[in-house]
Amino acid sequence: MKMFVLFLAAMLFSVLPVVAETTYPFEVKITGSGKSSIIFIPGFASSGDVWNETRAVCEKDHTCYTLTMAGFAGVPAQPNPSFVQWEKSIAEYITEKKIKKPILIGHSMGGGLALAIAADYPDLISKIIVVDALPCLAAMMNPSFKPNPVNDCSSIVARYNSVPDTQFYQAQKSGMAGLLADTSKQEMVVQWSMKSDRTTFATMYCDFLNTDLREKISSIKCPALILLEPSFSVHKETMNEQYKNLKTAQIHYANKGLHFIMYDDTEWYMNEISSFIKI
């Protein structure tokens, strides 16, 4: 009789519905406390640790959600990543976790994601801060750029996957010198690339270069702070053209440094963010 009861219990359990938690294409670190929330979105191949210093200031008064995207900086990859999928998943996370009107802060490609989310889900977000990102990066190289509706990234993926680790490391190290002036941080950021899944790295590089948000950002309702590296100040007309449809944009240029503004012009950057969040 005892064995029969156990068997019956096992059978009953096996037919009960299993409610699976949504698998998001990112890991989340939740810190701080406060009625208002901030979601930090790192840039291409970067860890959420890029926000450590920023978060340390913000989490005193806010609940902070720091993302690291799947396939980047050691987070396990997921199949078929895309810019649109990541955008949709972050919006779903905000909705499903009932995060009320968060502020989005994104760097580089993360800034692009912040722009896309605020445009496609304008009532979901309270403010956005975009750290050195443009609505259409490809247009900087080709002013007449139009996205390819059938964007085949397979050849780029194959090329990146064929590069030996030593060669990939040297390429990342060389490239980082043009992105990050603070030499004490360069190796850390290079290692994030080295720990990234090469297929995700190549796919998202290809997909982001095929992304054009210039028209889409006209749908953004919330205040938007755009922080750009000093070299872009030489091309203000081009920057204004990129952002002309974002009517809420405040565009400010850093005083020094390169792409990683949070490391290269920290005091200016922190003052800009603190002032904007308190508005």
Buried (B, 14 or more C-beta within 10 A) or exposed (E): EEEEEEEEEEEEEEEEEEEEEEEBBBBBBEEBEEEBBBBBBBBBBBBBBBBEBBBEEBBEBBBBBBBBBBBBBBBEBBEEBBBEEBBBBBBEBBEEBEBEEBBBBBBBBBBBBBBBBBBBBEEBBBBBBBBBBBBBBBBBEEEEBEEEEEEEBEEBBEEBEEBEEEEBBEEBBEEBEEBBBBEEBBEBBBBBBBBBBBBBBBBBBBBBBBBBBBEBBEEBEBBBBBBBBBEBBEEEEBBEBBBEBBEBBBBBBBEEBBBBBBBBBBEBBBEBBEEBBEE
